[in-house]
Amino acid sequence: MADQYDFGNLSPIEFEALVADLMSAECRVRFETFSEGADGGIDARHSSASGNVILQAKHYKNSTWADLETSAKKESPKIRKLSPSTYYFLTSQKLTPDRKTSLKNHLNHPSVAVSNILGRTELNALIRKHSDVEKSNIKLWLSSAAVLQRLLTNDIAVFTEATKEGIERILKVFVANPSLPTAAKILKKQHCLIVSGPPGVGKTTLSQVLAAEHCEDGWELVAISSIEQGYEAFHPENKQVFVFDDFLGKIKLDARSLAKDDAKIAGFMRLVAGRTTKRFILTTRKYILETARTASESLDDDQVELTEMILDLDVYTREIKARILYNHLYHSGLEESAIGALLVGDTVSRIVDHPHYMPRIVQWMTDHVRFRDADPEEYPRTFIQALDNPEKVWEKPFQNHISGAARVMLYCMYLSRHETFIEGSGVARGIKVEKLRDFFERALSAFSIESDGTIPESRFEDTLREIKSSFIVLQGGTVNFINPSVQDFLARRLNDVKILDRLSRSISTFDNAADLWKFASEYFNGKPSKTIQVATVILLQIKSGAVKGRLPLEDLAPFLGDLISESKASDFIHFLRGGGLSVSSWINEVELPNLIDDLMFGKYSELQHAQAFGRWLRLQLFKYLSKRDYVLEIEELGMLADNLPMYREDLPECILEQFEEAATESIDSLEPSGIAGHEDRESAIGTWLEEIEKIESYLGHPVDSWKRRELEDDLWIMQQLHDQQMQEMREEGGLRRSSASSGTSANSSSPASPLGAARSGFSNVDLGNMFSSLKK
């Protein structure tokens, strides 16, 4: 009988797991397996009172008989050291009787019998005998010659690659992850499954595996590109699994066009849901589904909600991401020297832990045809660059699959201020949704995007929904990008002065204006014609009264100074002197020294009235220090001490005198006795002394304050008491050295976990062990 499997789609790691499962079933004992890496001669082991049974698996790509012989010779001293009662040597190569005898002689130990040396034929026999093991190893089962042939004749190639090689490639690199059983459970219960998520996370691959499983169980696969095709192929008696890849991506999503299809789609889902002999798998990008739901009541009902599984990178642990990379490299066909270069240093961990990690990028970067003529030594750098700049992942969906309004919203988000907020019991970071609304609505007009027939008041919410969970995430009242790579992509899209000009005409807050100018001035540095254009438009918007909100003067004044200097808009200075922005800022006096210096001696000194404004601000600083109605906070004065050296000329003596007087008054007012808790008092006194040191450093002499000496004495007493209490606890045995201080846990003498151990329990040592087999 011809061998069903050649195991070529399995990596060495997967092959070891398979033979451990097979031998557990055959010997009716449990074999324990070990993490990848230097195994000391053990891939799996069963221990009992009668001795150890050891399994050693040998499976390397393109290995020869000579390689196998050499490997057996290297195992011989390991076996003598281990001295097992029984030793199994298993390989994916075909073995003749003579070769088995030769391997027994090379292994050279009493625990090795010829009958315990198993090659490809014997392993295939065990797989036929233990079909449950075959089915549980999904990659093996789906890649058998018989299954592949059935898949090719059963329409699966319609929504994958129309070749045997294409399907084999998909199955080779597939790594089982938690999304597979979750998806299978939804499909079994609801009969319909919508797999949604951002581009590149593996939606299509998941649907392919689910469909292939059904095909092998005798279901007819019907790959469709329209709902009409589903209705046409529907046979009431047959077991059928319908697959609609890129569901909704092929349908125009405006309200009028969608109305022709949404009822049919929902109706087909209800038809399938009511029959145990039908399954319906759909994949779609999240933003497309949200757009359709916005325009369609039929697609916004509970039935559709129940069938959806959002696939995102949260399901990928560090180990799963590493296995995906490993499988792609192992089956890539890349030059060994390129893979070898990738394994040097920390490149693998940088890839696995990269914030832009995505299976699609890994697939792109392990395509050997793409790198056929590339320098192998440059391969690691090129791989990291692709992750740093993953534009190709976002380009197509941004350009082709979301509405113009959604693109405008993403532009507005990029140029909106990200802040940190308290949301419920946690902390959220992002853009306040209500702050984004006005900017977005103005930008729609600036980009001449006409209404799509929806109620104007709901356009903002509808657009948010369209790109929710694909480009953005919503948390309470905040919105943020789903991945940092979206911001990187948008930064490259915004390098068009025409786009920035339109966005400049849409700004609604000083935050928007300042962020837009910062981007434009940095990006177009050295291109004055472009920066002048943007600066002029922003000043016109501000002057028109369209820009609302307030900024601290230390932020607003330099921003306006840059715009005026760039655009040469002297008329705007007259607007300012007339009180045009009198309510648009507030003064934080401790931040004034740098601004005063810029106005009087620095980059804005040539602007009309700049020095007069600088002298006025210097007067405000004097009033802050001299005409105080309350004792100034020590932290404020410490900050001012940090900022005063930025003023390049000597300050007037009157300001220095008032600064020292205010500081002495503030220090004398400090009362640690009013702070509850020993640790809080100790921390507060430490902070106060740091601020006093800043003040004295600027003045060049100690502050004449009795309180400072009192604070130092109090802090010394507290520290002595703390040290005494710690010593008493040690003597009583009530204190253990923590892992943070000693490098060991409280109840273990083992060394601290290496870097990365906290990430899903998969450390950098585990990572290195996994990839070490690629070196073989």
N, C-alpha and C positions, 0 to 999 in steps of 0.2 A: 504494500500500500504506500502510495506517495505521501511524503510528509506534508501535513496540512500547514505547518508554520515553519518559516525559516528564522523567525525572531528578529529579522532585520529592522522592524519598526521599534523595537525596544532598545532603550539605552542600557548600559551595564547595570545601573541602579535598578531599573525596572525588571531586568532579567533576574537579578538576585532576589527581588521580592517574589517573582513568579515561582522560582524553583523552591523557595522556602515554603510557599503555599502548597505546592505540589507534594513535597516530601512530608509536610505535616499531614496532608490528606492520606498519603500512601502509608506512612508509618504509624498513623493514628496517635501522634504525639505533637506537642506544640514546640515549634522551633522559634527561639528568640533571635531577632535580627539586630544589627548594630548600625550605627550611623556610618555614612560613607567615609572612606579614607583608608589609611594604613590599617588593615584589618588583622595583622598578626597571624594570618592563615585561617581566619574564621569569618565567613559571611553569615552563617547562622549556626545555632548550637542548641542541642537538647541535653540537659544534665539530669542524671538520675543516680541512684545508689550504685548501679553497675558500671558507671562511667559516662563520659561525654560522647555524644554523637555530633560530629562536625560536618557542615556542608561548606564546600568551596566552589563558587561559580566562576566560570571563565567565558566572557562574552565581550569581544572587542571588534569594532568595525574593521572590516577588511583584513582580519587576522588570518594567518596561514597555519598549516600543520607545524611548521618549524617554530612559529611563535608559541603555539600551544605546548610543544615539547619543552621549550625554554622556560615557560611559565611553570610547568610541572616540576622541573628540576629546582626552581627557586622555592617551591613549596616544601620540598623534602626536609630541609633543616627545621622548618616551622612545625612540621608534623612531629618530628622527633621531640621537639621541645614541649608540644602540647600533649603528646601521648594519649590520643583519644582511644576509646574502645572500638568505635566505628567511624570511618571517614568516607564521605561521598565526594566525588569529583565530577562536576556537571558542566557541560559545555554546549554551546549552540552549534558547534561544528559536527559534521557527520564523522562517525568513527567506525572503522573496520575492526574485526577481532584482533588483528595484529597490532593495530594502533592502540587498542585498549591495553593489550599486554605491555606494549612499550611504555605507556603512561604509568602502568602499575610499577614497572621497574624503576622509572624515574622518581616516582613518589617514594618508593623504597621504605615501606613501613608495614608491620603486621596488621594494622587496622584497615589497610586498603585491600579490597578484593576486586577482581575484575568485574564482578557483578555490580559493584558499587560505583563503577565509572560509567556515566550515562552521557550519551551524545544526543544529537538532534532527534534521531529516530525514536530512542527510548523516551525522551521527553514528550514527543508527540503522542506516544502510546499512553503515557500517564495523563495527558490532557484529555484524550478520548475517554479514559476510564473515569476521570474526575471532572465531569462537565460543569459542576458548580464552580470549580476553580477557574475554568475557562471563562465562564460568564462573568465572574467577579473581576477578572482582569480585562477590562473593557477594551483597552487598546489592542491587546492580543486578539481578542475575539473578533473585533470589527475588521481587523487587517488580514484575516485568513483569506486564502485564495478564493474559496467558495463564497464567502460573504461579499468580498469585493466584486466578484462577478455579478452577484445578485444585485448589488447596489448600482453597478453600472447599467444594468438592464432594467432597473426599477426607478429610473428618473432622478436619482440623487445627483447625477452629474449636471442636471439642468440648473441647479442652484449652487453648485460648487464649481469645480473646474472640470470640463468635459473630457477628462482623461483619467486613466487608472493611476498614473503618476501623481496627478493633482490630488486625488482623494487620499492616496497613500501618504503624501506629504502632510496633509492636514492631520491625519491620524497619528503620524509619527511624533509630531510636536505637541499633541494634545496632552494636557495635564489635568487630571481629575481634580475638581475643587468643589467647595460647598454648594456652588450654584447648581451643579448637576442634579443631586438628589432633591434639592428644593424645587427646581423646575419640573423634574419628573413627578413629584408629588402633586404640584398644581395641575399638571396635565392629566394625571390619572383621576383627580377629583373633579376638576371643572371641564375636562375634555378640550379646553382651549387654553392656550398659553401665549401671552404677549411678552416678548423679551425686549425690554427697552433699556436705554443707557446711552452714554456718550460714545462718540466714534472711537473705534479701535480697541474696545475692551473685550471682544470675543463673543459678541452676540450671535453672529452667523455660525461660528464654530460650535457653539453650544447647541444651536438648532440642528446642525448637521449630525452631531453625535446622537441627539434624541431621535431624529428621524431614522438614522441607521439602525439603532436598536430596534425600533418598531419594524423596520424592513426585515431584519433577520428573524423576527418573531412571526413573520408571515403577513404583515400588513402591506397593503399596496401604498406606495408613496406617490403622491400627486403634487408636483411642484407647480405652483401657479404664479402668474404675474398680474392677475386681475380676479375679482370676485366672480365675474361671469364664468371664468374657466373652472372655478370651484363648483359652481352650480352644474355646469355641463358634465363634469366628471363624477359627480355625486352618484353613488350606487347604493341604494338602501341596504342591501344585504352584505356587501363586502366590508372587510376591515380596511379602512382607509385612513392614512395620515396625510393631511394637506399642509403644505409648507409655503408660506408667503414671505419670502425674504425681502427685506426693505419695504415692509408693509407701510403703506401710505406715502412712501418716498416717490412712488411712480404716479401719484395722484396730485393734481393741482389742488392746492389747499385753500383757495379762496372760497367764500361762502357759497357762491353760485355753483361752482364746479363740484364742490364736495357734496352738495345736496343731492347730486345724481347718484352718489356712491355710498353715503353713510348708512342709509337705511338698509341697503343690500349687505353691507359688511356686518352690521349688527344683526340682521336677519340670519345670515349664514352662521354667525357665532351661536345664535339661539338654536339653530337647526342641529349643529354639531353637539352642543351641550346636552341635548335631549337624547343622544344615542350613544350606547356603550361601544359601538363598533366604529366610532369616528373620533379623530383627533385633529386639532387645528393649531399649528405653530406659526406664530408671526414674529418677525423681528422688525424693530423700528428704532430710529433715534428718538430719544425722549422728547426733544423739542418738536419733532414732527407730530407725535401723538398729542402733545399738549395743544398744538395749533389746531389739530382736527377736533379735539374736544371743545375748544373755544367756539368753534363754528358749528358744532353738531351736538344736538341733544342726544342723538342715538348713541354716540360714542362717549357720552359723559354719564352713562348710567352705571348702576352698581355692578351689573354683569361684567362689563369691561374692566371695572376696577378690580374685581376679584381675580381676574385672569392674569393681571399684570405682575411681572417680576422685574424689578429694576436691577440690572446687572451693572455694578460699578466696581472700582478697584478695591473697595473695602473687603470684598470676599477673598482677595488675594493676600494671604499671609506672606511674610518674608520668605518662607520656605517654598511656597507655591511660585512666587515670582522667580526665585532662583531656579526652580525646576523647569519653568518655561524657558528661561534663558539657556539652561543646560541642554534641554532637548533641541532647541533651535540650533545651537552650536554643534551638537553631536551629529545631527542629521543635515548639516548645512552644505557640505561639499566645499567649504572654505579651505584655503591653503592651511596646512598644519602650522606653518610659521605665523600666519595671522592669528589663529586661535592661541598659539603659544604666547604671542605678544600680549594678547588680551589677559592671559592668566598671570602675567607678571605684575607685582605690586598690588594695589588696592582697586584696580579698575572694575573687577567683578562686583565688589561691594558697592562701589560708586554707582554702577548701573542699577543693581537691585534696589538700592535705597534712594535712587534719584527721584525727586518730587514729580518729574514728568514721565516716570516709568509707565509704559503701556505696551501690551502685547503686540499691537500693530507696529510700533517702532522697532521692537525686537525682531519681528518678522522682516521688516524692511531692511534692517541692518545685518541680517544673516543670510540674505539672498546672495549666493556665491556668484551668480551671473553679474550682479551689480558691482561686485568688487573683484572681478576676474583680473583686471589689469592694475589694481591698486597696489600701492606699496604696503606689504604686510606690517611693517613697523609703524605705519601711520594708522592702522586699523583701530587701535584703542582710542586714539585721540578723535578719530572720525566718529566713532560710536558715541562718545560723550558729547561731541558737538551736536549730533542728531537729537540727543535728549535735551541739551540746552536750548535748541532751536527747533522744536517739533512742529514747524509750520505746516508740513504736509498733512498732519493729522487733522488740523482745523480748517485748512484752506477750502476744501470741497464743501463741507457742510455749511461753512460761513457764506460762501459765494452762491451755492446752488440750492440749499435746503431750508433756509430760513428766510422770512420775509424781510423786505427793506426796512420795515419798522423795527424788527428785531436787531438788524445790523446797527441801526441808529442807536437803539438802546444800549448795545454793547459799547459803542463809542462813548456814549454819555457816561456809562459806568466807569469806563477807563479814566475819564477826566473828572470823576467825582471823588470827593474826599472820603477815604476809609477811616472809620473811627472805631473805638472800642466801647461797647455798651454792656450794661447789666441786663440780661434777659432772664427773667424768672430767677432760678437758683444758680444760673451760670453766667458766663461772660461770652458775648458774641462780638465778632469783629466784622465790619462790613460798611455798607452805605445805608443810611436811613432811607427807607422806601419813599417816604413822603418828600424828602429832599430831592430825590431823583425825578419825581413826577414833572415838575415845571420845566426842568432842563430838557427832558425827553419830549414834552409836548411842543416846546418851541423848536426843537431840532427837527421834528417831523415837518414843520412848515418850512424851515430853512432848506431842507433836502427835497422839498416839493413832493412829499409822499402824501398821496390823496387818501381820503378815508375809504376803507374797504366795505363800508355799509354798516359797520357796527356802531353802537351808541358811543359818541365821543368820550363820555365819561368812563367807559369800560375799556377804551383802547389801551390804556396803560396797563391795567390788570391782565388783559388778554395777551399782551406782548410778553409780560413777565411769565405767564403760564407757558407760552410757546417755547421759551428757552430754559424753563425750570428743569433742573436735574440733567441738563445736557451741557449748557454753557455756564449756568449759574445755579446757586443754591439759595433758598429762602429760609431764614431762621427768624421766627417772630416778625419783627418789623424791620429786619435788615436783609440786605441782598449782597451776595459776594460771588466771585468767580469760582467755578467748580474745581479749577486746577490752575496753578500759577502759569502754566504754558499758554492758557487763553490770553492772559495779559501780555505775555511775550509776543504772541501772534498779533494782537491788536496794536501793539507798539509799532510793528512793521507796517501794518495797514494804515496807520495814522501819519505816515511820513509824506503825505500828500497835502500840499498847502491848500488845495481846493477844499479838501475835507475839513481841514482845520479852520479855514475861512468861514465855512458854513456853521461849524460848531461854535466859533467865536461869536457869530451873530445870534447864538441860541443861549448863551450863558445866562444863568438866572441868579447866581450868588457869587460873592467875592471868592469863595472857596473854588468854585468852578473856574473862574477867571484866572486865579493864581496858579492852579494846577495846569490849566491849558497853556498858560504862558511859560511855565517851567518846562513843560514838554517841548513846546515849539522852539524856545530859545536854546535848549540843549541839543535838540535834534538838528536844527538848521544853523548851528553855530558856524560862522564863517560864510553864511549866505544871507547877507543883509537885505536883499530884495524881498526874501520870504519872511524874515522876522519883522521887517517894517510893515508888511501887509497885515500880519496877524496883530501886531501891537496897535496899529491904527484902528482896526476893527474893534478890538477890546476897549480902547479908550472911548470910541464912539458909543458903544453899548453902555459903558459906565456913565458917560455924560448924559445919555438919553434917560437915565433913571431906571433902565430895565434890570440893572443888577442890584440885588438886595442883600441884606445881611450885614454883618460887622466882622472886622478882624482887629486883632491888637495892632496898635500903631507900628510896633517893631516889625510886623509882617506886611501891613498895608503900604507903609511909606516906601520901603525898598522896591516893592512890586510896582508901585506907580512910578517911582524914580526910574526903574529900568524901562518901562513902557515909554515914558516921556523922552528919555535919552535916546532910545532906539528910533522913535517915530518923529522926533523933533517937533512935537505938538506943543508949541508954546502957548497956544490958546487954552490948553487944558490947565496950565498953571494959573491962568486968570480965573478959570472955573473953580479951582481949589481955593484961591484967595478970597473968592466970593462966598465961601462957605458951602460949596457944592457937596462936600462929603463930611460935613460937620458931625453927622450922626452915624457915620459908617465905621468908626473906630473907637477904641478906648486906649488910654495910656497906662501901661505897666511900667512904672518909673524905673524899676531895677534893670530893665532891658534897654534903657535909653542910651547908655554911653556909646555903643557902637554906631547907632544911628546918628547921634550928634556929630561924631567924628566924620562919618561919610558926608554929611551935609556941609560941614565947615572946612574940612581939609581933604576929603576923600573923593570918591567917584561921582558924587552928585554936586560937588562944590561949584561947578561951572553953570549949573542950572540957575535960572533967574529966581531970586529971592531965597535960594537954598541956605545961604549963611544966616540970613535973618531968621529963617525957620529954625535953624540949628541953635541960635542964641535963645530963641523962645523956649525950645525944649530944655536947654540947659537951665533956664529959669524955673521950669516945671520941676526939674530934679532938685533944685535948691529948695523950692517950696515943700516938696515931699519930705525932705530931711529936716527942715527948720520949723515949718508950721504944722507940726504933727498934733493931732487931737487925741492920739492914743500911742501907747508904746509899740514901736515897730517890731515885727516878728524877727527873731534871730536868723531864721532861715532866709528871709528876704534880704537882710543885710549881708549875709554870707554870699548870696547870689550876686548882689551888687558889688561886693568886693571882688568876685570873679570877673565881673564885666568892666569895672572901672579901668583896668590896664589897657582896654581896647581904645580908650581916648588918648590920642597920641601926644597931645600937649598937656602941660601941667594944668590941673584943675584950679580954678580960683580958690584962694585960701579959705574963703567963707564956706565953700561946699565941703572941703576937707574937715574943717572944724565941726560943721554940723553932722557930718558922717560919723566922726569919732564920738561926738556927744550922744547921738542917737544909739550908737552901738553900746556905749557904756550903760545907758539907761536900759536898753533891752537886756543886757547881760545881768544887771542887778535885779531885774524883775523875774528872773527864772526861779521857779519853785518846784524842785523835784518831789517835795513832800506831798504835793497835790496830785501826784500820779499814783494810781492804784497798781499794786503788783510789783514785786521785787524785780522781775526780769524787765518789765516795762520801764521802770525807773532807771535801771542800769543802761538800757538801750537809749533812752532819751538823753541821759547825761552824756553818753558817748557821742551822740549826734551834736549836742550843743557845743561840746568842746571842739569838735571838728569845725563847726561854723566860726567859733571864736578864733581858731587858728588861721582860717582864711582872712578874717578881718585884720588880725595882727600882721599877717604876711603882707597885706597891701599897705598898711600904715607904716610898717617898718619898725614898729616897737610894740611892746605889750600894752594892752588896754589896762588903764588904771581902775581895776575893779576888784573888790574883795571877794565878789561872788565866784570868780573863776577859781581862786584857790580853794574855796569851800567845795565847789563841784569836784575838783580833782581829789580832795580828801574823801568825799562821799563815794566816788567811784572806786578808789583804792580799797576802802572798807568793804564795799559790796563784793568786789572780786575776791578778797581774802575769805569772806564768809562763804562764797560760792565754792572756792577750792576746798575749804574745810568740809563742807557738806558732801562733796564728791568723794573725798577720802574716806569719810565715815561710811558711806554706802558701799564702797569697795571692800572695806574691812568686814562689813556685815554680810557680804556676798550678795547684796541686792542689786548689783550693777554688773552687766556684762559688756565687754567691748563690742560695739556694733560693727556690722560688716563695713560700714562707711569709714570707720576709723581704723580698723585692723586689717581689712582685706579678707576677713573670714566671717562666716555667719556665727550667730550666737551659739549654735549647737552643732557646728561642724568645723572640722579642721581643713576642709578643702579650700583651695584658693578661690578668690573672687572670680565671678564669671567674666569672660573676656568681653570686650566691646561688642555690642550688638546682641548680647544674650537676652536682653529684656525685650527685644523685638520678636514677638511671637515665639519665644523660646528657641530661636534659631540663631546661634552666635556666628561670629566671623570664623571661628574654628570649624564649625559645622559647614559653613559656606566653603571654606578652603578644602575640606575633606570631600565635599560633593564634587567639586570641579577638578580634584586631583586625578580622577580617572580619565579626564580628557587628555592629560599628559601622556597616558599610556597608548 
